[in-house]
Amino acid sequence: MGTAEQLDTLVGSRVALRHRIGERDGRPLFTDVVGELSDGGVREGVATVVVATRRGPVAVARSAVAAVRAVPPARPKRPSWQAVARLESLCADAWPALVDRPLGDWRLRAAHGFTGRANAALAIGHPDAPLPAALAAVQAFAAEHAIPPRVQVPIGSPWSSAVAAEGWVVDEEHDPGPRIGVLVADLDRLATAPDRPGLRVEIGPRPGAEWWALALGGPPTPAQRRVVAPESGLRTGFGSARGPDGETVGVLRAAVVADHLYLALVAVRPEVRRTGVATALTAAAARWGRERGARWAVLQVELRNTGALACYEALGATEHHRYHFLVPR
């Protein structure tokens, strides 16, 4: 197969492409580029291809291509621990505990037992104390607020390794699960998800009785109300999806923190699941978040919730990192 035919065959694939860039002392000079190949069409009378490299697109005249071959997809780049720490902090701000006490860079949190992430020490950065003393402070804080001692920490991070080295282990009994994926998505893509015919979706400033009933199964406790709908400067929106009969069939909570839209408490009535209700709620929340300056969505999904993971993956969400809960042995 000639080079021209190879180029046409490999359009849409990740390739390594060698092409001529000039001459030196009468000898041709070549360079290589790696990325996704596309047809560049005709530019200034020259037929071209384009290779989308990590540094940007590179247009190459077809006549300059010396060789091309398919290469495996690039490994996803792991975010830095600094980026992980920032995203974890944004999520903690978007889901505020009733008590949030700093311990150096750590955050000791309590909310009368409502959700693990609001009742665990967020261990990112340095606690400004020797680790045994910091973990003793976590236990003392937990006893003060009548909650189990628990640390939330990104999986694979140096902070997780340090806490585990002190004898703390994964809380396998944690409900809904000990390991959670943190997903991110581009809001522009989420906002264009298709609407579901016959469904009316609204994002309101406060949750009503029907919203609470579907999200939590009944009226909220004082702690639940203060975490989910805090009386603070946090920008929150509460999505409700109503069917043709006006009945609420789906709900969602959204919060904007910095440039991220935090999505949580997505609940859909069992009889209408997998019919586009969650997608429509997410799209409406994405548009609401964009209007308030957000660029990215972030969600925390328990890894055993394969249905939710598949739904958000279909909408373009990708895993940023994972965290787990560690408890004393």
Phi, psi and omega per residue, in radians:
M1 nan 2.288 -3.141
G2 -1.299 2.956 -3.120
T3 -1.065 -0.715 -3.131
A4 -1.056 -0.773 3.137
E5 -1.176 -0.653 3.108
Q6 -1.077 -0.749 3.136
L7 -1.038 -0.798 -3.136
D8 -1.122 -0.665 -3.120
T9 -1.195 -0.590 -3.018
L10 -1.640 0.037 3.081
V11 -0.995 2.274 -3.096
G12 1.634 -0.135 -3.136
S13 -1.782 2.822 3.018
R14 -1.473 2.233 -3.006
V15 -2.329 2.808 2.849
A16 -1.876 2.139 -3.025
L17 -2.190 2.187 3.070
R18 -1.773 2.321 -3.130
H19 -2.516 2.734 -3.093
R20 -1.407 2.356 -3.122
I21 -2.112 0.066 3.116
G22 2.639 -2.808 -3.133
E23 -2.385 2.742 3.018
R24 -2.531 2.181 -3.123
D25 0.922 0.677 3.096
G26 1.368 0.102 -3.131
R27 -2.015 2.449 -3.119
P28 -1.202 2.534 3.053
L29 -1.884 2.415 -3.104
F30 -2.193 2.733 2.987
T31 -2.478 2.845 -3.104
D32 -2.068 2.529 3.019
V33 -2.311 2.622 -3.136
V34 -2.255 2.311 3.114
G35 2.887 -3.008 -3.130
E36 -1.378 2.327 -3.068
L37 -1.625 2.368 3.027
S38 -2.423 2.821 3.124
D39 -1.416 2.081 -3.108
G40 -1.496 -0.071 -3.130
G41 1.253 -2.713 -3.110
V42 -1.852 2.167 3.128
R43 -2.134 2.078 -3.121
E44 0.906 0.722 3.085
G45 1.403 0.088 -3.107
V46 -2.032 2.248 3.081
A47 -1.256 2.268 -3.048
T48 -2.274 2.883 2.879
V49 -2.175 2.850 3.136
V50 -2.232 2.322 3.068
V51 -1.949 2.066 -3.139
A52 -1.462 1.666 -3.140
T53 -1.557 3.041 3.116
R54 -1.144 -0.435 -3.132
R55 -1.630 -0.023 -3.133
G56 2.243 3.014 -3.101
P57 -1.276 2.469 3.093
V58 -2.121 2.045 3.105
A59 -1.558 2.338 -3.095
V60 -2.301 2.309 3.042
A61 -1.137 2.357 3.137
R62 -0.992 -0.639 -3.106
S63 -1.198 -0.295 -3.128
A64 -1.576 -0.150 -3.089
V65 -1.283 2.158 3.113
A66 -1.668 -0.591 -3.126
A67 -2.818 2.652 3.106
V68 -2.635 2.467 3.102
R69 -2.606 2.652 3.090
A70 -1.301 2.503 3.079
V71 -2.273 2.754 -3.113
P72 -1.116 2.740 3.073
P73 -1.021 2.583 3.122
A74 -1.208 2.541 3.039
R75 -1.195 2.376 3.094
P76 -1.038 2.409 3.138
K77 -1.359 2.200 3.121
R78 -1.245 2.318 3.110
P79 -1.119 2.652 3.099
S80 -1.164 2.747 3.096
W81 -1.146 -0.461 3.047
Q82 -1.128 -0.729 3.102
A83 -1.164 -0.677 3.101
V84 -1.100 -0.775 -3.132
A85 -1.088 -0.719 3.136
R86 -1.099 -0.790 -3.110
L87 -1.158 -0.674 3.085
E88 -1.089 -0.681 3.125
S89 -1.164 -0.707 3.107
L90 -1.091 -0.732 3.125
C91 -1.120 -0.678 3.118
A92 -1.143 -0.659 3.089
D93 -1.165 -0.612 -3.093
A94 -1.354 -0.293 3.126
W95 -2.210 1.283 -2.898
P96 -1.287 2.274 3.018
A97 -1.305 2.821 3.095
L98 -1.240 -0.621 3.061
V99 -2.130 2.221 -3.128
D100 -2.402 1.658 -3.002
R101 -1.856 2.176 3.140
P102 -1.258 2.524 2.988
L103 -2.340 1.440 -2.933
G104 1.128 -2.225 3.065
D105 -1.417 -0.268 3.135
W106 -1.303 2.807 3.106
R107 -2.274 2.035 3.078
L108 -1.541 2.113 -2.983
R109 -2.231 2.523 3.094
A110 -2.584 2.513 3.139
A111 -2.649 0.813 3.119
H112 0.945 0.577 3.047
G113 1.461 -0.008 -3.117
F114 -1.406 1.850 -3.133
T115 1.249 2.480 -3.139
G116 -1.099 -0.710 -3.043
R117 -1.223 -0.323 3.061
A118 -1.679 0.048 -3.111
N119 -2.361 0.697 3.115
A120 -2.509 2.680 3.044
A121 -1.356 2.154 3.070
L122 -1.450 1.918 -3.015
A123 -1.773 1.509 3.034
I124 -2.295 2.386 -3.083
G125 1.464 -2.687 -3.056
H126 -1.937 2.343 -3.120
P127 -1.413 0.074 -3.134
D128 1.017 0.575 3.084
A129 -2.807 2.705 3.024
P130 -0.964 2.528 -3.009
L131 -1.006 -0.766 3.098
P132 -1.000 -0.685 3.125
A133 -1.205 -0.645 3.122
A134 -1.139 -0.742 3.131
L135 -1.207 -0.575 3.035
A136 -1.121 -0.646 3.092
A137 -1.154 -0.650 3.070
V138 -1.050 -0.782 -3.131
Q139 -1.174 -0.686 3.126
A140 -1.157 -0.720 3.109
F141 -1.094 -0.758 3.124
A142 -1.070 -0.752 3.114
A143 -1.120 -0.669 3.120
E144 -1.053 -0.602 -3.062
H145 -1.892 0.216 3.049
A146 0.983 0.784 3.060
I147 -2.235 2.760 3.103
P148 -1.178 2.516 3.055
P149 -1.200 2.218 -3.033
R150 -2.674 2.465 3.084
V151 -2.066 2.285 3.023
Q152 -1.751 2.206 -3.024
V153 -2.636 2.441 3.127
P154 -1.063 2.351 3.139
I155 -1.158 2.348 3.113
G156 1.468 -0.064 -3.094
S157 -1.394 2.790 3.057
P158 -1.089 -0.486 3.123
W159 -1.205 -0.681 3.097
S160 -1.124 -0.771 -3.134
S161 -1.091 -0.685 -3.116
A162 -1.168 -0.750 3.137
V163 -1.171 -0.714 3.115
A164 -1.103 -0.588 3.132
A165 -1.162 -0.329 3.078
E166 -1.541 0.139 3.061
G167 1.683 0.085 3.094
W168 -1.438 2.534 -3.025
V169 -2.233 2.863 3.132
V170 -1.118 2.326 3.133
D171 -1.415 1.458 -3.077
E172 -1.160 -0.330 -3.109
E173 -1.561 -0.019 -3.082
H174 -1.121 2.347 3.127
D175 -1.857 2.173 0.315
P176 -1.566 -0.115 3.117
G177 3.013 2.729 -3.050
P178 -1.466 -0.273 -3.056
R179 -2.166 2.222 -3.028
I180 -2.192 2.350 3.047
G181 -1.587 2.372 3.064
V182 -1.783 1.979 -3.055
L183 -1.812 2.573 3.054
V184 -2.245 2.674 -3.136
A185 -2.653 2.660 3.076
D186 -1.334 2.214 -3.083
L187 -1.145 -0.574 3.138
D188 -1.045 -0.710 3.129
R189 -1.227 -0.740 3.128
L190 -1.073 -0.655 -3.061
A191 -1.169 -0.369 -3.099
T192 -1.682 0.143 3.092
A193 -1.051 2.526 -3.053
P194 -1.167 2.514 3.054
D195 -1.343 2.775 3.094
R196 -1.770 2.106 -3.125
P197 -0.985 2.447 3.102
G198 1.438 0.051 -3.098
L199 -1.950 2.305 3.088
R200 -1.946 2.093 -3.085
V201 -2.005 2.291 3.103
E202 -2.300 2.572 3.036
I203 -1.981 1.941 -3.088
G204 -1.854 2.902 -3.095
P205 -1.389 -0.379 -3.116
R206 -2.420 2.549 3.105
P207 -1.423 2.447 3.083
G208 -1.731 -3.070 -3.076
A209 -1.070 -0.730 3.136
E210 -1.136 -0.638 3.120
W211 -1.095 -0.861 3.139
W212 -1.071 -0.696 -3.095
A213 -1.071 -0.712 -3.118
L214 -1.402 -0.633 -3.103
A215 -1.269 -0.712 -3.016
L216 -2.140 -0.099 3.133
G217 1.570 0.093 3.132
G218 2.870 -3.020 3.141
P219 -1.046 2.529 -3.104
P220 -1.348 2.623 2.929
T221 -1.275 2.881 3.082
P222 -0.977 -0.678 -3.141
A223 -1.168 -0.764 3.120
Q224 -1.064 -0.721 3.141
R225 -1.115 -0.708 -3.081
R226 -1.260 -0.530 3.089
V227 -1.334 -0.843 -3.015
V228 -1.347 -0.725 -3.092
A229 -2.236 1.179 -3.045
P230 -1.185 2.562 3.054
E231 -1.529 1.285 -3.084
S232 -2.558 -2.954 -3.135
G233 -1.421 0.016 3.136
L234 -1.120 2.260 -3.131
R235 -1.474 1.829 -3.102
T236 -2.045 2.616 3.052
G237 -2.381 2.553 -3.052
F238 -2.157 1.923 -3.076
G239 -1.497 2.407 3.058
S240 -2.303 2.310 3.085
A241 -1.951 2.195 -3.128
R242 -2.039 2.411 3.100
G243 -1.393 -3.099 -3.121
P244 -1.016 -0.482 -3.140
D245 -1.529 0.063 3.128
G246 1.490 -0.030 -3.121
E247 -1.348 2.437 3.092
T248 -1.277 2.106 -3.095
V249 -1.985 -0.153 3.128
G250 -2.803 2.596 3.117
V251 -2.434 2.871 -3.126
L252 -2.803 2.565 3.029
R253 -1.959 2.369 3.114
A254 -2.241 2.553 3.077
A255 -2.534 2.386 3.115
V256 -1.788 2.150 3.055
V257 -2.289 2.087 -3.075
A258 0.954 -2.169 -3.088
D259 -1.757 0.299 -3.103
H260 -2.075 2.510 3.001
L261 -1.828 2.015 -3.115
Y262 -1.621 2.153 -3.113
L263 -1.937 2.348 -3.118
A264 -2.700 3.004 3.084
L265 0.889 0.785 3.030
V266 -1.385 2.034 -3.111
A267 -2.333 2.317 -3.132
V268 -2.276 2.406 3.124
R269 -1.017 2.430 -3.049
P270 -0.953 -0.639 -3.044
E271 -1.259 -0.232 3.136
V272 -2.113 0.288 3.088
R273 -1.207 2.653 -3.117
R274 1.085 0.518 3.072
T275 -2.079 0.164 3.090
G276 1.747 0.061 -3.126
V277 -1.155 -0.857 -3.137
A278 -1.087 -0.666 3.117
T279 -1.105 -0.761 3.137
A280 -1.146 -0.700 3.088
L281 -1.093 -0.770 -3.128
T282 -1.112 -0.730 3.138
A283 -1.110 -0.745 3.124
A284 -1.125 -0.718 3.116
A285 -1.139 -0.649 3.119
A286 -1.097 -0.738 3.115
R287 -1.146 -0.704 3.093
W288 -1.064 -0.758 -3.130
G289 -1.181 -0.686 3.119
R290 -1.053 -0.682 3.135
E291 -1.120 -0.319 -3.112
R292 -1.895 0.303 2.992
G293 1.626 0.042 3.133
A294 -1.374 2.606 3.098
R295 -2.052 -0.420 -3.042
W296 -2.281 2.627 3.007
A297 -1.801 2.613 3.057
V298 -2.393 2.388 3.137
L299 -2.368 2.616 3.049
Q300 -2.012 2.042 -3.018
V301 -2.232 2.212 3.094
E302 -1.090 2.377 -2.972
L303 -1.155 -0.358 3.102
R304 -1.441 -0.143 3.121
N305 -1.479 1.273 -3.024
T306 -1.151 -0.519 3.120
G307 -1.115 -0.819 3.129
A308 -1.156 -0.719 3.126
L309 -1.057 -0.746 3.134
A310 -1.145 -0.679 3.128
C311 -1.069 -0.855 -3.089
Y312 -1.275 -0.546 3.063
E313 -1.111 -0.691 3.107
A314 -1.128 -0.441 3.123
L315 -1.547 0.030 3.084
G316 1.765 0.094 3.123
A317 -1.319 2.518 3.086
T318 -2.254 2.714 -3.121
E319 -1.331 2.226 3.084
H320 -1.563 -0.851 3.076
H321 -2.892 3.141 3.090
R322 -2.225 2.704 2.992
Y323 -2.327 2.847 3.054
H324 -2.458 2.991 3.123
F325 -1.873 2.294 3.094
L326 -1.985 2.476 -3.126
V327 -2.302 2.791 3.094
P328 -1.077 2.545 3.131
R329 -1.190 nan nan
